[in-house]
Amino acid sequence: MSRSWPVTGLTGAGLALAGVLVAGSARAQDAEPAEPEAPAEAAPPKPSASASGALLAAEPGDEAEPLRLRYPPTSVRWGLIGAGAGLTLGAYAASLVAAYTATDVPGIDKLKIPVIGPWWTLGVSACPDSDPECGAAVYLRGVGYVFDGLFQLAGLAIMAEGIFMTTEAEPTLPAPEVSIVPLASPTLAGLGVVGVF
């Protein structure tokens, strides 16, 4: 007795994907290898970002000198901390508005707790007594709780990056110098002001 298995939509899609992959693999094996191209003239190295956000920069014409690791200036730190705090506080403000306006929803008062409030509320979320057949509304609120919690966590992560990131002091410009010098020529005598700004 043989048993046949029905091909469902998901299984059929998997079989179609496997067929495309096998056919593509066969075409790749049949293709002739391409002729190696002549090496092009080496282009100057371009700056690239490392995992920590540091910029590896090379000056043009300095091919012999190794790349120097560059970090963002210290002034970036406060921008990151401010952006992270704004994101966290904005998401928390949305939580507070929801907690104080939708008082009949079970567990909504937990949104008053920063960061863990959305996750706690997600765990105890249910339909309110005034609308026991709320249907999709409970799922939509759940999606909102997840986004709220993710935004609060993302803001904290951005603030932590701003606090703990490696920075580099900005290059200092030389102080302006002003000098008074004597001037003498066949038609002129006096003093002049010379400066470096």
Secondary structure, DSSP 4 states (H G I P E B T S, - for coil): --------HHHHHHHHHHHHHHHHHHHHHHSPPPPPPPPPPPPPPPPEE-TTS-EEE--TT-SSSPPEEE--BTHHHHHHHHHHHHHHHHHHHHHHHHHHH-TTSTTGGGGGSTTTHHHHHHHH----TT-TT-THHHHHHHHHHHHHHHHHHHHHHHHHHHHH---BPPPPPPPPEEEEEEEE-SS-EEEEEEEE-
